[in-house]
Amino acid sequence: MTKSVSQGESRYGTPEPQIALRFPKGTSYRVVKAALHKLAAEIELSTPASERWCVSTEDESESGRVYLELADATPAETARGMALLTKLVG
C-alpha cells in the first residue's frame, strides 16, 4: 500500500487536505475499507479538540482517500490540516 498527502478540492472549490491510499491489484474491498477506517481513526485521535473539521473517507476498488472537510476553509485551517496529515504519513 502507498500513501500520499495532497491538497484536493471539494466540489464547491474549497480546499480538502487528503491522504490517498493505493493498493496492489486484487486487494480485497474489505482490506481497503478497513485501512481507510483505521487511518480516519488515527486522524481523529490526532486532531486537536479546537479543530472543527470533519474526517471523511471515500473508497474505490483498489484505492481510496481520507480527507478533511474543513469548517472554514481558511488558509490557516488548510495549513493546519495539511501539517497534521503530513505528520501522520511521516
N, C-alpha and C positions, 0 to 999 in steps of 0.2 A: 504494500500500500504506500502511496506517496501523498504527502500533504503539502499544500501551498497556500500561502496567505496572500490575499489581494484585496483591492477595494472594488467591489461590484457596485451596481447601481440598481435601485428599485425601479419598478415600472413607472413610478412617479418622478424619477430623476434624482432621488435623494441617494446619498452615499450609503453603501452597505458593506462594512468590513466583513470579510468572509475567509473561511478556510475550506478549500476544495480538497476532496479526497478522491483518489483514483485507485481502483483495484485491478488485479490481473483478470484477464478474460476468463469467464466461467465462475467467478466468485458468486457464491450464494447471495440472494437478495437479503436473507436474514443476517448474514455477516455484515453486509453494507449497512443495513438499518441499525444493527447493534453498535457498530463503530460510530455512526452518526450520533446516536443517543448517548454513548459514552463520552464523546467529545463535547457534546452540548452540556452534559452534566459537569464536566471539568470546567467549562467556560462559566457556567452558572456559579459554581463554587468559588471561582477566582474573581468574580465580578464584585467590586465594592458595593456596599449597601446603598451608597449615594447615587449610583447609576440607575437610570430608568429605562434602559434599552431592554428589548425582548430578544432572547436567543431562540432562533428557529432553525429547522432543518428542511432540506429538500433532497430527494433521492431520485436517482435514475437507475438503470440496470446495473452498471458496474462502477458507478461514481455517485457523488453527492456533495453537498456542501452544508456547512453550518454557518449561519450568518447572523449579524446583529441588525435588528430593526431599531434604528436609533429613535430616541424620543424627540429630540430637537434637530438632529442632523446638522449641528453647527460644526465648523471646522475643528473646534476644541474637542467636542464629543467624538467626532470621527477619529481624530488623532489618538484619543484615549483608547478607543475600541481597537484600532489597528495595533497599538502598542501591546495591549493585553493579548490579542491573538498571536502576534509575533513572539511574545514571551512564551506562550504555551507550546507553540510549534518548535521553538528552540532554534 
